[in-house]
Amino acid sequence: MAKKVFILVKTNVKEEVPYLGVDHAMGAMATLIGEEEFEATVAFVGSGVLNCIKGQKFLDIYNVESIEDVIKLALGSDVKIYICKEDMEKYKISEDSLVDAKDMGIEATIEVKSWNEIQEEMKKADYVFFF
Amino acid sequence: MGTLMIGILTRPYGSSNWNFVINLAKAAIEKGHKVKIWCSGDATYILKKKQKEFARKYHYEPKIKELIEKGVEIVGCESCHLMRGISEEDFIEGITSKPMTWFFENLLKADKVLFIGEE
């Protein structure tokens, strides 16, 4: 049975740390020792929800990949991505403004979860990391 | 005796997290446990040798060397340190560079895991 890694990202889009959070999730998904493997979930909470807004222009302006690009890769790597419903409301983020990877042919999307639901998922995890 | 895995993201200078990690690692290894430290993001700045000491300021290089001498395994995230212009030649002797999968492979073998993320 896969070990569950849960990564909570609370830092916002200007920081390196959210990238590291999603990178660690993908690193977990890429790790396989014998029959041991990981399932990784990333939950964006607090100002971390700002990472999930689509249409980021980092490549155009700074010539670097955006956290949007990294989230898309994570969705394509079977990483579950959650966003906190209450914090979306606080920052006035609508569901249709969230990053998706449909242009890459990936059906998985960011799932909106209440803070209580996120905490319940954290309780089920074998490892919880705060980024 | 068990294995303690510590992951850390925070910068060595400007945060007291490293002081805590060093003290914890030292206490654990002196009690006979194995200790591994994974440095990611700005935490990779601690890997550099030739850190200069200033009076009454944090100074980590001798403490890192002491941990290595005692058998603590200290590993830097390869992409994180290279991105910062820190090559393996710049490392304090005994530190190694590994990809992120090293962290998760060793996570599975650890008895206890502590991850110190962003403050």
gemmi code that builds the backbone of each chain (N, CA, C; Angstrom):
import gemmi

chains = {
    "A": [
        ("MET", (0.844, -1.209, 0.000), (0.000, 0.000, 0.000), (0.873, 1.249, 0.000)),
        ("ALA", (0.505, 2.200, -0.805), (1.335, 3.403, -0.945), (1.318, 4.245, 0.332)),
        ("LYS", (2.459, 4.828, 0.634), (2.539, 5.785, 1.745), (1.995, 7.129, 1.262)),
        ("LYS", (1.243, 7.779, 2.137), (0.640, 9.057, 1.751), (1.496, 10.231, 2.230)),
        ("VAL", (1.887, 11.064, 1.276), (2.625, 12.299, 1.598), (1.674, 13.470, 1.380)),
        ("PHE", (1.532, 14.303, 2.389), (0.633, 15.454, 2.278), (1.459, 16.731, 2.456)),
        ("ILE", (1.403, 17.584, 1.470), (2.204, 18.816, 1.490), (1.267, 20.016, 1.547)),
        ("LEU", (1.406, 20.804, 2.598), (0.562, 21.990, 2.771), (1.379, 23.214, 2.370)),
        ("VAL", (0.903, 23.939, 1.386), (1.629, 25.126, 0.899), (0.856, 26.371, 1.307)),
        ("LYS", (1.504, 27.207, 2.102), (0.831, 28.433, 2.547), (1.542, 29.694, 2.060)),
        ("THR", (2.682, 29.511, 1.414), (3.411, 30.683, 0.902), (2.888, 31.045, -0.483)),
        ("ASN", (3.024, 32.320, -0.823), (2.332, 32.752, -2.039), (3.205, 32.708, -3.281)),
        ("VAL", (2.615, 33.145, -4.359), (3.134, 32.908, -5.705), (4.489, 33.561, -5.971)),
        ("LYS", (4.876, 34.533, -5.156), (6.154, 35.222, -5.412), (7.348, 34.426, -4.884)),
        ("GLU", (7.093, 33.408, -4.087), (8.166, 32.706, -3.382), (8.638, 31.463, -4.154)),
        ("GLU", (9.819, 30.985, -3.799), (10.332, 29.726, -4.365), (9.671, 28.520, -3.679)),
        ("VAL", (9.268, 28.737, -2.423), (8.819, 27.625, -1.583), (7.636, 26.834, -2.180)),
        ("PRO", (6.608, 27.479, -2.773), (5.541, 26.669, -3.379), (6.059, 25.748, -4.484)),
        ("TYR", (7.023, 26.232, -5.257), (7.631, 25.380, -6.293), (8.260, 24.154, -5.619)),
        ("LEU", (8.989, 24.398, -4.519), (9.645, 23.286, -3.821), (8.613, 22.295, -3.292)),
        ("GLY", (7.478, 22.816, -2.829), (6.414, 21.946, -2.323), (5.897, 21.012, -3.413)),
        ("VAL", (5.606, 21.593, -4.575), (5.083, 20.781, -5.678), (6.181, 19.853, -6.212)),
        ("ASP", (7.424, 20.369, -6.263), (8.555, 19.520, -6.705), (8.730, 18.313, -5.775)),
        ("HIS", (8.610, 18.544, -4.466), (8.733, 17.421, -3.528), (7.602, 16.406, -3.760)),
        ("ALA", (6.416, 16.897, -4.068), (5.300, 15.975, -4.352), (5.622, 15.123, -5.575)),
        ("MET", (6.162, 15.755, -6.611), (6.505, 14.990, -7.819), (7.680, 14.056, -7.548)),
        ("GLY", (8.612, 14.499, -6.695), (9.723, 13.635, -6.288), (9.214, 12.391, -5.580)),
        ("ALA", (8.188, 12.582, -4.740), (7.592, 11.436, -4.039), (6.974, 10.463, -5.036)),
        ("MET", (6.259, 11.009, -6.014), (5.599, 10.145, -7.003), (6.612, 9.383, -7.855)),
        ("ALA", (7.812, 9.952, -7.987), (8.844, 9.317, -8.825), (9.656, 8.283, -8.047)),
        ("THR", (9.403, 8.173, -6.742), (10.208, 7.283, -5.899), (9.526, 5.924, -5.774)),
        ("LEU", (10.282, 4.890, -6.035), (9.769, 3.526, -5.918), (10.898, 2.654, -5.402)),
        ("ILE", (10.681, 2.044, -4.237), (11.691, 1.120, -3.709), (10.999, -0.225, -3.505)),
        ("GLY", (11.379, -1.193, -4.300), (10.695, -2.483, -4.216), (9.212, -2.283, -4.490)),
        ("GLU", (8.390, -2.680, -3.515), (6.947, -2.491, -3.686), (6.456, -1.234, -2.983)),
        ("GLU", (7.382, -0.500, -2.385), (7.007, 0.729, -1.666), (6.888, 1.885, -2.644)),
        ("GLU", (5.814, 2.640, -2.530), (5.662, 3.838, -3.352), (4.860, 4.876, -2.578)),
        ("PHE", (4.761, 6.054, -3.160), (4.075, 7.155, -2.489), (2.860, 7.624, -3.289)),
        ("GLU", (1.882, 8.160, -2.540), (0.810, 8.968, -3.141), (1.006, 10.364, -2.586)),
        ("ALA", (1.032, 11.345, -3.446), (1.309, 12.704, -2.961), (0.116, 13.630, -3.193)),
        ("THR", (-0.147, 14.457, -2.194), (-1.188, 15.474, -2.281), (-0.591, 16.815, -1.890)),
        ("VAL", (-0.930, 17.839, -2.642), (-0.525, 19.201, -2.286), (-1.799, 19.999, -2.034)),
        ("ALA", (-1.868, 20.673, -0.892), (-3.025, 21.530, -0.603), (-2.543, 22.970, -0.462)),
        ("PHE", (-3.162, 23.857, -1.204), (-2.828, 25.279, -1.124), (-3.813, 25.968, -0.178)),
        ("VAL", (-3.262, 26.624, 0.832), (-4.099, 27.308, 1.826), (-3.539, 28.708, 2.070)),
        ("GLY", (-4.322, 29.528, 2.793), (-3.866, 30.892, 3.099), (-3.563, 31.628, 1.805)),
        ("SER", (-2.505, 32.458, 1.824), (-2.148, 33.169, 0.591), (-1.566, 32.214, -0.457)),
        ("GLY", (-1.320, 30.987, -0.062), (-0.867, 29.960, -1.012), (-1.872, 29.700, -2.122)),
        ("VAL", (-3.159, 30.054, -1.887), (-4.170, 29.818, -2.935), (-3.900, 30.663, -4.185)),
        ("LEU", (-3.133, 31.740, -4.005), (-2.830, 32.614, -5.157), (-1.980, 31.893, -6.204)),
        ("ASN", (-1.301, 30.829, -5.784), (-0.506, 30.039, -6.735), (-1.367, 29.371, -7.797)),
        ("CYS", (-2.645, 29.207, -7.486), (-3.517, 28.367, -8.333), (-4.286, 29.143, -9.398)),
        ("ILE", (-4.023, 30.434, -9.524), (-4.742, 31.226, -10.532), (-4.079, 31.036, -11.896)),
        ("LYS", (-4.892, 30.726, -12.897), (-4.319, 30.473, -14.226), (-4.009, 31.776, -14.971)),
        ("GLY", (-3.238, 31.630, -16.029), (-2.886, 32.786, -16.855), (-1.636, 33.512, -16.363)),
        ("GLN", (-0.780, 32.819, -15.616), (0.443, 33.441, -15.092), (1.420, 33.706, -16.245)),
        ("LYS", (2.105, 34.855, -16.192), (2.937, 35.294, -17.328), (4.426, 35.297, -16.990)),
        ("PHE", (4.821, 34.399, -16.100), (6.232, 34.394, -15.680), (7.189, 34.179, -16.858)),
        ("LEU", (6.774, 33.296, -17.787), (7.650, 32.988, -18.915), (7.807, 34.220, -19.816)),
        ("ASP", (6.711, 34.960, -20.022), (6.764, 36.148, -20.878), (7.566, 37.269, -20.227)),
        ("ILE", (7.379, 37.440, -18.925), (7.957, 38.617, -18.253), (9.352, 38.334, -17.704)),
        ("TYR", (9.499, 37.189, -17.061), (10.781, 36.889, -16.400), (11.575, 35.778, -17.084)),
        ("ASN", (10.971, 35.147, -18.097), (11.593, 34.018, -18.788), (11.870, 32.845, -17.840)),
        ("VAL", (10.973, 32.645, -16.892), (11.069, 31.476, -15.999), (9.722, 30.769, -15.974)),
        ("GLU", (9.745, 29.495, -15.631), (8.479, 28.769, -15.554), (7.664, 29.302, -14.381)),
        ("SER", (6.358, 29.282, -14.537), (5.469, 29.738, -13.462), (5.083, 28.544, -12.598)),
        ("ILE", (4.537, 28.839, -11.422), (4.021, 27.747, -10.585), (2.833, 27.095, -11.298)),
        ("GLU", (2.176, 27.853, -12.180), (1.103, 27.269, -13.002), (1.651, 26.100, -13.838)),
        ("ASP", (2.821, 26.313, -14.464), (3.436, 25.243, -15.271), (3.724, 24.015, -14.403)),
        ("VAL", (4.217, 24.275, -13.191), (4.605, 23.170, -12.307), (3.362, 22.426, -11.808)),
        ("ILE", (2.302, 23.177, -11.513), (1.045, 22.539, -11.074), (0.499, 21.641, -12.191)),
        ("LYS", (0.591, 22.127, -13.435), (0.128, 21.313, -14.575), (0.899, 20.000, -14.646)),
        ("LEU", (2.218, 20.093, -14.488), (3.041, 18.872, -14.516), (2.648, 17.926, -13.384)),
        ("ALA", (2.373, 18.523, -12.222), (1.983, 17.706, -11.067), (0.649, 17.006, -11.334)),
        ("LEU", (-0.302, 17.736, -11.909), (-1.602, 17.118, -12.243), (-1.394, 15.954, -13.217)),
        ("GLY", (-0.439, 16.134, -14.117), (-0.128, 15.075, -15.088), (0.685, 13.938, -14.487)),
        ("SER", (1.189, 14.149, -13.272), (1.984, 13.109, -12.587), (1.176, 12.415, -11.499)),
        ("ASP", (-0.137, 12.598, -11.538), (-1.061, 11.978, -10.574), (-0.938, 12.534, -9.157)),
        ("VAL", (-0.338, 13.719, -9.015), (-0.351, 14.387, -7.707), (-1.740, 14.995, -7.533)),
        ("LYS", (-2.352, 14.740, -6.384), (-3.650, 15.375, -6.111), (-3.396, 16.808, -5.655)),
        ("ILE", (-4.136, 17.748, -6.214), (-3.968, 19.153, -5.827), (-5.286, 19.648, -5.242)),
        ("TYR", (-5.223, 20.154, -4.006), (-6.400, 20.733, -3.357), (-6.187, 22.234, -3.161)),
        ("ILE", (-7.306, 22.936, -3.127), (-7.254, 24.363, -2.776), (-8.317, 24.606, -1.708)),
        ("CYS", (-7.978, 25.433, -0.756), (-8.878, 25.676, 0.379), (-10.028, 26.606, -0.021)),
        ("LYS", (-11.238, 26.110, 0.152), (-12.455, 26.833, -0.261), (-12.568, 28.187, 0.457)),
        ("GLU", (-12.356, 28.165, 1.770), (-12.522, 29.401, 2.548), (-11.511, 30.465, 2.117)),
        ("ASP", (-10.279, 30.026, 1.825), (-9.265, 30.992, 1.404), (-9.506, 31.483, -0.025)),
        ("MET", (-10.100, 30.632, -0.857), (-10.507, 31.101, -2.192), (-11.521, 32.232, -2.060)),
        ("GLU", (-12.448, 32.050, -1.135), (-13.473, 33.087, -0.931), (-12.833, 34.369, -0.404)),
        ("LYS", (-11.891, 34.206, 0.511), (-11.203, 35.374, 1.088), (-10.498, 36.186, 0.000)),
        ("TYR", (-9.863, 35.484, -0.953), (-9.112, 36.164, -2.016), (-9.950, 36.356, -3.286)),
        ("LYS", (-11.259, 36.036, -3.183), (-12.193, 36.210, -4.301), (-11.708, 35.489, -5.578)),
        ("ILE", (-11.342, 34.252, -5.386), (-10.900, 33.422, -6.511), (-12.044, 32.491, -6.904)),
        ("SER", (-12.456, 32.552, -8.163), (-13.551, 31.683, -8.616), (-12.975, 30.365, -9.125)),
        ("GLU", (-13.834, 29.342, -9.153), (-13.372, 28.013, -9.601), (-12.907, 28.032, -11.060)),
        ("ASP", (-13.577, 28.882, -11.889), (-13.189, 28.880, -13.307), (-11.877, 29.631, -13.561)),
        ("SER", (-11.309, 30.239, -12.505), (-10.008, 30.903, -12.693), (-8.840, 30.020, -12.239)),
        ("LEU", (-9.154, 28.783, -11.842), (-8.081, 27.904, -11.348), (-7.295, 27.253, -12.493)),
        ("VAL", (-6.014, 27.032, -12.231), (-5.136, 26.344, -13.194), (-5.727, 24.980, -13.567)),
        ("ASP", (-5.708, 24.669, -14.851), (-5.997, 23.294, -15.274), (-4.977, 22.913, -16.342)),
        ("ALA", (-4.970, 21.639, -16.709), (-3.972, 21.162, -17.676), (-4.666, 20.544, -18.883)),
        ("LYS", (-5.849, 21.103, -19.204), (-6.612, 20.555, -20.339), (-5.840, 20.703, -21.646)),
        ("ASP", (-5.048, 21.789, -21.755), (-4.264, 21.990, -22.986), (-3.200, 20.906, -23.169)),
        ("MET", (-2.905, 20.173, -22.073), (-1.937, 19.071, -22.154), (-2.658, 17.723, -22.225)),
        ("GLY", (-3.974, 17.782, -22.342), (-4.764, 16.549, -22.427), (-4.941, 15.853, -21.089)),
        ("ILE", (-4.789, 16.597, -20.019), (-4.877, 16.001, -18.671), (-6.238, 16.348, -18.054)),
        ("GLU", (-6.954, 15.325, -17.664), (-8.311, 15.507, -17.135), (-8.315, 15.938, -15.669)),
        ("ALA", (-7.304, 15.512, -14.913), (-7.275, 15.831, -13.475), (-7.272, 17.345, -13.281)),
        ("THR", (-7.984, 17.784, -12.252), (-8.071, 19.230, -11.982), (-7.784, 19.498, -10.505)),
        ("ILE", (-7.621, 20.767, -10.195), (-7.496, 21.168, -8.792), (-8.848, 20.961, -8.118)),
        ("GLU", (-8.830, 20.329, -6.949), (-10.090, 20.062, -6.240), (-10.283, 21.085, -5.118)),
        ("VAL", (-11.467, 21.665, -5.072), (-11.795, 22.622, -4.017), (-12.250, 21.843, -2.781)),
        ("LYS", (-11.575, 22.098, -1.660), (-11.899, 21.388, -0.412), (-12.033, 22.399, 0.719)),
        ("SER", (-12.936, 22.124, 1.629), (-13.035, 22.987, 2.809), (-11.817, 22.747, 3.707)),
        ("TRP", (-11.542, 23.677, 4.598), (-10.414, 23.524, 5.524), (-10.587, 22.255, 6.371)),
        ("ASN", (-11.843, 21.977, 6.747), (-12.091, 20.747, 7.517), (-11.742, 19.502, 6.712)),
        ("GLU", (-12.107, 19.510, 5.448), (-11.784, 18.351, 4.587), (-10.276, 18.207, 4.425)),
        ("ILE", (-9.590, 19.324, 4.280), (-8.123, 19.277, 4.146), (-7.500, 18.701, 5.418)),
        ("GLN", (-7.994, 19.138, 6.564), (-7.460, 18.608, 7.835), (-7.709, 17.104, 7.964)),
        ("GLU", (-8.889, 16.664, 7.508), (-9.185, 15.228, 7.558), (-8.211, 14.439, 6.678)),
        ("GLU", (-7.903, 14.980, 5.506), (-6.942, 14.320, 4.608), (-5.553, 14.287, 5.232)),
        ("MET", (-5.193, 15.374, 5.918), (-3.881, 15.430, 6.584), (-3.769, 14.334, 7.641)),
        ("LYS", (-4.883, 14.096, 8.348), (-4.878, 13.074, 9.400), (-4.615, 11.676, 8.830)),
        ("LYS", (-5.028, 11.468, 7.582), (-4.855, 10.141, 6.963), (-3.442, 9.937, 6.417)),
        ("ALA", (-2.660, 11.011, 6.337), (-1.343, 10.929, 5.689), (-0.306, 10.284, 6.608)),
        ("ASP", (0.674, 9.618, 5.976), (1.808, 9.074, 6.729), (2.827, 10.172, 7.025)),
        ("TYR", (2.950, 11.115, 6.104), (3.902, 12.218, 6.275), (3.209, 13.521, 5.899)),
        ("VAL", (3.356, 14.547, 6.749), (2.791, 15.869, 6.453), (3.938, 16.880, 6.477)),
        ("PHE", (4.068, 17.627, 5.401), (5.131, 18.631, 5.305), (4.514, 20.007, 5.067)),
        ("PHE", (5.067, 20.997, 5.741), (4.581, 22.369, 5.587), (5.570, 23.179, 4.759)),
        ("PHE", (5.100, 23.759, 3.701), (5.953, 24.580, 2.844), (5.445, 26.021, 2.847)),
    ],
    "B": [
        ("MET", (17.940, 1.338, 18.581), (18.225, 2.695, 18.117), (17.553, 2.927, 16.754)),
        ("GLY", (17.160, 4.144, 16.507), (16.411, 4.417, 15.283), (17.125, 5.370, 14.351)),
        ("THR", (16.419, 5.676, 13.268), (16.948, 6.639, 12.297), (16.033, 7.853, 12.255)),
        ("LEU", (16.645, 9.016, 12.422), (15.911, 10.287, 12.367), (16.248, 10.981, 11.055)),
        ("MET", (15.216, 11.309, 10.295), (15.409, 12.070, 9.050), (14.894, 13.485, 9.276)),
        ("ILE", (15.752, 14.457, 9.013), (15.344, 15.859, 9.148), (15.428, 16.508, 7.770)),
        ("GLY", (14.350, 17.114, 7.337), (14.357, 17.922, 6.116), (14.241, 19.380, 6.510)),
        ("ILE", (14.943, 20.233, 5.815), (14.875, 21.662, 6.158), (14.977, 22.521, 4.904)),
        ("LEU", (14.171, 23.577, 4.889), (14.148, 24.516, 3.759), (14.793, 25.851, 4.093)),
        ("THR", (14.875, 26.176, 5.366), (15.172, 27.573, 5.715), (16.659, 27.919, 5.650)),
        ("ARG", (16.889, 29.189, 5.383), (18.244, 29.722, 5.222), (19.001, 29.634, 6.543)),
        ("PRO", (20.318, 29.427, 6.495), (21.054, 29.280, 7.743), (21.246, 30.588, 8.495)),
        ("TYR", (21.434, 31.662, 7.771), (21.667, 32.939, 8.459), (20.418, 33.803, 8.287)),
        ("GLY", (19.854, 34.254, 9.415), (18.601, 34.991, 9.349), (17.453, 34.172, 9.906)),
        ("SER", (17.754, 32.986, 10.378), (16.745, 32.135, 11.000), (17.445, 31.294, 12.059)),
        ("SER", (16.756, 31.018, 13.147), (17.374, 30.179, 14.183), (17.049, 28.696, 13.984)),
        ("ASN", (16.338, 28.373, 12.895), (15.961, 26.971, 12.667), (17.174, 26.044, 12.602)),
        ("TRP", (18.242, 26.517, 11.974), (19.417, 25.661, 11.830), (20.063, 25.368, 13.174)),
        ("ASN", (20.025, 26.352, 14.060), (20.574, 26.131, 15.401), (19.836, 24.965, 16.066)),
        ("PHE", (18.508, 24.978, 15.914), (17.682, 23.915, 16.471), (18.019, 22.571, 15.832)),
        ("VAL", (18.123, 22.567, 14.489), (18.394, 21.306, 13.766), (19.742, 20.729, 14.191)),
        ("ILE", (20.735, 21.582, 14.298), (22.078, 21.113, 14.679), (22.048, 20.530, 16.094)),
        ("ASN", (21.409, 21.233, 17.004), (21.342, 20.737, 18.389), (20.573, 19.416, 18.476)),
        ("LEU", (19.480, 19.330, 17.723), (18.676, 18.099, 17.730), (19.471, 16.930, 17.147)),
        ("ALA", (20.134, 17.187, 16.011), (20.917, 16.133, 15.360), (22.038, 15.654, 16.281)),
        ("LYS", (22.695, 16.591, 16.933), (23.800, 16.246, 17.826), (23.295, 15.403, 19.003)),
        ("ALA", (22.180, 15.827, 19.576), (21.623, 15.082, 20.710), (21.231, 13.672, 20.293)),
        ("ALA", (20.617, 13.562, 19.099), (20.154, 12.240, 18.636), (21.324, 11.309, 18.359)),
        ("ILE", (22.348, 11.824, 17.694), (23.469, 10.929, 17.340), (24.273, 10.548, 18.580)),
        ("GLU", (24.346, 11.465, 19.544), (25.072, 11.138, 20.781), (24.327, 10.101, 21.618)),
        ("LYS", (23.024, 9.971, 21.358), (22.246, 8.924, 22.042), (22.286, 7.603, 21.269)),
        ("GLY", (23.011, 7.600, 20.137), (23.190, 6.357, 19.391), (22.277, 6.187, 18.189)),
        ("HIS", (21.475, 7.201, 17.878), (20.599, 7.102, 16.710), (21.355, 7.487, 15.438)),
        ("LYS", (20.835, 7.020, 14.298), (21.345, 7.504, 13.013), (20.592, 8.787, 12.682)),
        ("VAL", (21.299, 9.756, 12.082), (20.637, 11.011, 11.705), (21.010, 11.372, 10.269)),
        ("LYS", (19.982, 11.733, 9.499), (20.193, 12.200, 8.125), (19.522, 13.557, 7.983)),
        ("ILE", (20.208, 14.481, 7.319), (19.645, 15.823, 7.121), (19.572, 16.116, 5.624)),
        ("TRP", (18.376, 16.462, 5.188), (18.114, 16.815, 3.776), (17.972, 18.329, 3.682)),
        ("CYS", (18.837, 18.980, 2.896), (18.805, 20.446, 2.756), (18.224, 20.806, 1.390)),
        ("SER", (17.150, 21.574, 1.409), (16.506, 21.981, 0.169), (16.354, 23.499, 0.155)),
        ("GLY", (16.167, 24.076, -1.034), (15.972, 25.524, -1.140), (17.140, 26.287, -0.540)),
        ("ASP", (16.817, 27.369, 0.190), (17.871, 28.218, 0.774), (18.683, 27.511, 1.857)),
        ("ALA", (18.200, 26.392, 2.346), (18.974, 25.630, 3.342), (20.296, 25.152, 2.761)),
        ("THR", (20.398, 25.091, 1.421), (21.644, 24.602, 0.814), (22.811, 25.570, 1.024)),
        ("TYR", (22.508, 26.810, 1.428), (23.618, 27.751, 1.709), (24.496, 27.256, 2.856)),
        ("ILE", (23.940, 26.405, 3.706), (24.746, 25.918, 4.834), (25.827, 24.933, 4.371)),
        ("LEU", (25.700, 24.427, 3.160), (26.647, 23.421, 2.675), (28.016, 24.015, 2.370)),
        ("LYS", (28.066, 25.340, 2.199), (29.305, 25.985, 1.731), (30.386, 26.032, 2.797)),
        ("LYS", (31.605, 25.760, 2.326), (32.742, 25.946, 3.228), (33.181, 27.409, 3.198)),
        ("LYS", (34.126, 27.744, 4.043), (34.685, 29.103, 4.168), (33.664, 30.101, 4.697)),
        ("GLN", (32.752, 29.650, 5.538), (31.845, 30.597, 6.203), (32.672, 31.395, 7.215)),
        ("LYS", (32.455, 32.680, 7.240), (33.289, 33.535, 8.091), (32.607, 33.769, 9.441)),
        ("GLU", (33.411, 33.692, 10.469), (32.873, 33.880, 11.818), (32.909, 35.354, 12.225)),
        ("PHE", (31.815, 35.800, 12.809), (31.749, 37.141, 13.389), (31.370, 36.994, 14.858)),
        ("ALA", (31.896, 37.903, 15.666), (31.676, 37.798, 17.113), (30.193, 37.836, 17.446)),
        ("ARG", (29.782, 36.930, 18.316), (28.414, 36.861, 18.838), (27.350, 36.683, 17.737)),
        ("LYS", (27.750, 36.082, 16.620), (26.791, 35.767, 15.542), (26.791, 34.256, 15.316)),
        ("TYR", (25.700, 33.762, 14.732), (25.673, 32.349, 14.377), (26.855, 32.037, 13.460)),
        ("HIS", (27.457, 30.875, 13.662), (28.543, 30.428, 12.786), (28.445, 28.910, 12.715)),
        ("TYR", (28.036, 28.420, 11.570), (27.627, 27.023, 11.503), (28.688, 26.042, 11.012)),
        ("GLU", (29.670, 26.504, 10.273), (30.581, 25.547, 9.630), (31.235, 24.572, 10.625)),
        ("PRO", (31.778, 25.050, 11.749), (32.378, 24.080, 12.679), (31.364, 23.093, 13.244)),
        ("LYS", (30.139, 23.561, 13.429), (29.093, 22.673, 13.969), (28.696, 21.612, 12.941)),
        ("ILE", (28.646, 22.014, 11.680), (28.339, 21.053, 10.610), (29.454, 20.014, 10.521)),
        ("LYS", (30.703, 20.484, 10.595), (31.841, 19.548, 10.547), (31.773, 18.565, 11.716)),
        ("GLU", (31.416, 19.064, 12.874), (31.321, 18.205, 14.058), (30.247, 17.129, 13.848)),
        ("LEU", (29.091, 17.550, 13.290), (28.019, 16.572, 13.032), (28.504, 15.487, 12.068)),
        ("ILE", (29.210, 15.912, 11.018), (29.705, 14.944, 10.019), (30.693, 13.981, 10.682)),
        ("GLU", (31.579, 14.538, 11.505), (32.555, 13.687, 12.218), (31.857, 12.676, 13.115)),
        ("LYS", (30.722, 13.062, 13.671), (29.987, 12.163, 14.559), (29.158, 11.139, 13.781)),
        ("GLY", (29.062, 11.340, 12.449), (28.365, 10.349, 11.623), (27.029, 10.794, 11.065)),
        ("VAL", (26.662, 12.063, 11.256), (25.415, 12.566, 10.655), (25.613, 12.673, 9.143)),
        ("GLU", (24.630, 12.167, 8.390), (24.695, 12.255, 6.925), (23.963, 13.527, 6.493)),
        ("ILE", (24.692, 14.412, 5.831), (24.095, 15.684, 5.388), (24.118, 15.709, 3.865)),
        ("VAL", (22.934, 15.937, 3.291), (22.774, 15.850, 1.839), (22.080, 17.109, 1.325)),
        ("GLY", (22.602, 17.638, 0.216), (21.990, 18.810, -0.408), (21.181, 18.430, -1.626)),
        ("CYS", (20.062, 19.103, -1.811), (19.234, 18.913, -3.015), (20.036, 19.427, -4.214)),
        ("GLU", (20.279, 18.525, -5.141), (21.175, 18.827, -6.266), (20.752, 20.080, -7.039)),
        ("SER", (19.495, 20.131, -7.459), (19.074, 21.271, -8.274), (19.083, 22.563, -7.460)),
        ("CYS", (18.765, 22.463, -6.157), (18.704, 23.673, -5.318), (20.084, 24.302, -5.148)),
        ("HIS", (21.116, 23.476, -4.897), (22.441, 24.094, -4.675), (23.070, 24.543, -5.984)),
        ("LEU", (22.844, 23.777, -7.057), (23.421, 24.190, -8.343), (22.787, 25.502, -8.824)),
        ("MET", (21.483, 25.649, -8.593), (20.780, 26.875, -8.967), (21.388, 28.090, -8.277)),
        ("ARG", (21.907, 27.868, -7.071), (22.478, 28.961, -6.279), (23.970, 29.140, -6.528)),
        ("GLY", (24.493, 28.451, -7.517), (25.908, 28.615, -7.847), (26.824, 27.903, -6.883)),
        ("ILE", (26.277, 26.968, -6.120), (27.098, 26.216, -5.158), (27.371, 24.840, -5.768)),
        ("SER", (28.636, 24.598, -6.073), (28.990, 23.297, -6.643), (29.451, 22.369, -5.525)),
        ("GLU", (29.609, 21.097, -5.858), (30.062, 20.138, -4.835), (31.467, 20.467, -4.342)),
        ("GLU", (32.258, 21.141, -5.189), (33.612, 21.551, -4.769), (33.538, 22.604, -3.661)),
        ("ASP", (32.414, 23.312, -3.606), (32.244, 24.350, -2.569), (31.798, 23.762, -1.230)),
        ("PHE", (31.424, 22.484, -1.236), (30.830, 21.896, -0.028), (31.856, 21.716, 1.089)),
        ("ILE", (31.390, 21.812, 2.295), (32.151, 21.347, 3.452), (32.388, 19.843, 3.240)),
        ("GLU", (33.606, 19.392, 3.543), (33.957, 17.996, 3.277), (33.000, 17.030, 4.001)),
        ("GLY", (32.541, 16.052, 3.260), (31.660, 15.043, 3.856), (30.206, 15.199, 3.456)),
        ("ILE", (29.859, 16.376, 2.909), (28.480, 16.602, 2.454), (28.354, 16.070, 1.024)),
        ("THR", (27.192, 15.518, 0.707), (26.979, 15.011, -0.648), (25.763, 15.666, -1.293)),
        ("SER", (25.666, 15.497, -2.592), (24.586, 16.073, -3.391), (23.735, 14.944, -3.964)),
        ("LYS", (22.419, 15.054, -3.822), (21.531, 13.991, -4.314), (20.260, 14.607, -4.912)),
        ("PRO", (19.592, 13.860, -5.808), (18.292, 14.327, -6.298), (17.200, 14.113, -5.242)),
        ("MET", (16.048, 14.709, -5.509), (14.967, 14.691, -4.514), (14.486, 13.278, -4.153)),
        ("THR", (14.641, 12.349, -5.096), (14.191, 10.981, -4.797), (14.986, 10.378, -3.632)),
        ("TRP", (16.224, 10.860, -3.394), (17.015, 10.366, -2.244), (16.241, 10.621, -0.954)),
        ("PHE", (15.648, 11.803, -0.864), (14.905, 12.169, 0.343), (13.769, 11.183, 0.592)),
        ("PHE", (13.012, 10.878, -0.461), (11.860, 9.998, -0.263), (12.277, 8.537, -0.057)),
        ("GLU", (13.353, 8.120, -0.720), (13.848, 6.754, -0.490), (14.246, 6.584, 0.979)),
        ("ASN", (14.893, 7.599, 1.532), (15.362, 7.507, 2.918), (14.258, 7.778, 3.933)),
        ("LEU", (13.223, 8.473, 3.463), (12.037, 8.686, 4.302), (11.425, 7.343, 4.698)),
        ("LEU", (11.378, 6.442, 3.727), (10.786, 5.131, 3.958), (11.575, 4.317, 4.978)),
        ("LYS", (12.888, 4.589, 5.049), (13.743, 3.818, 5.961), (13.815, 4.446, 7.353)),
        ("ALA", (13.348, 5.690, 7.471), (13.503, 6.410, 8.743), (12.433, 5.993, 9.746)),
        ("ASP", (12.805, 6.046, 11.019), (11.825, 5.767, 12.073), (11.029, 7.015, 12.430)),
        ("LYS", (11.708, 8.162, 12.388), (11.044, 9.437, 12.662), (11.476, 10.461, 11.622)),
        ("VAL", (10.522, 11.290, 11.222), (10.810, 12.313, 10.215), (10.358, 13.671, 10.750)),
        ("LEU", (11.234, 14.651, 10.606), (10.884, 16.026, 10.976), (11.198, 16.908, 9.789)),
        ("PHE", (10.208, 17.669, 9.339), (10.438, 18.541, 8.189), (10.189, 19.979, 8.610)),
        ("ILE", (11.203, 20.804, 8.433), (11.076, 22.214, 8.822), (10.927, 23.046, 7.559)),
        ("GLY", (9.712, 23.491, 7.335), (9.401, 24.220, 6.103), (9.558, 25.708, 6.265)),
        ("GLU", (8.788, 26.430, 5.520), (8.874, 27.890, 5.562), (8.316, 28.401, 6.884)),
        ("GLU", (8.884, 29.502, 7.384), (8.427, 30.038, 8.672), (7.147, 30.835, 8.487)),
    ],
}
model = gemmi.Model(1)
for chain_id, residues in chains.items():
    chain = gemmi.Chain(chain_id)
    for i, (resn, *xyz) in enumerate(residues, 1):
        res = gemmi.Residue()
        res.name, res.seqid = resn, gemmi.SeqId(i, " ")
        for name, pos in zip(("N", "CA", "C"), xyz):
            atom = gemmi.Atom()
            atom.name, atom.element = name, gemmi.Element(name[0])
            atom.pos, atom.b_iso = gemmi.Position(*pos), 0.0
            res.add_atom(atom)
        chain.add_residue(res)
    model.add_chain(chain)
structure = gemmi.Structure()
structure.add_model(model)
structure.setup_entities()
